[in-house]
Amino acid sequence: MSCPICAKPTDPKTRPFCSRRCADVDLAKWLSGDYAVPSREPEDIEAAIEAVENLPPKPH
């Protein structure tokens, strides 16, 4: 298995990365939103919130 950041062989201590540095680079990408999954719907978050608020109440 190779490191997803630099393609070097992985280290069992930091798997799936080769080093702590590559693990930190990956974490920074997650935190900055580089790995965000694009949304197809709804385009406008406010419209989505409004749609949920207007749903009829569920019987309990």
N, C-alpha and C positions, 0 to 999 in steps of 0.2 A: 504494500500500500504506500502511496506517496502523499506527501503533505499537500493539502488543497491550496495552500498559499504560494509555496515556492517549488513544489514538486520534488523535494528531496525525500529520501526514505524517512518514514516516521520513527519516532522514539516512543517506546512503550510507556514512558512516564507522561508524555504529553499527547498521546494518541488522540485524534488522528493527525496531529501536527508533528513537525520535526523538532520544534523548540518552543519554549515559553514565548519567545518573541513572535513567532507566527500565530500562536494562540491569541496573543494580545492584539495583533493586527486584525485577526478575524473578529474578535470582540468589538474592536473599534468600528469595524464595518457594520456590525449589527446595530451598535448604539447610534451611529450616524445615519442609519436608514438606507445604507447601500444595498442591503439584502431585502428590502421591503417588497412584498408581493403586490403588484399593481392591482387595483380594484377595477372591475369592469362596471359594476353597478353597486350602489347608486353613485352617480357622479358627484352629487352634492350631499354632504353629510348632514346638513341641516334639514334637507328634504327627507332624508332617511329617518332622522329623529322624529320629525313631525308625523311621518307615516306610521311609525311605531306608536306614538302617543295617541293617534286617532283610531287604533285598532279597538274593536269591542272588547270589553273585559272578559277574561276567561272564567267560566264557572268553577268554583272550588268545591 
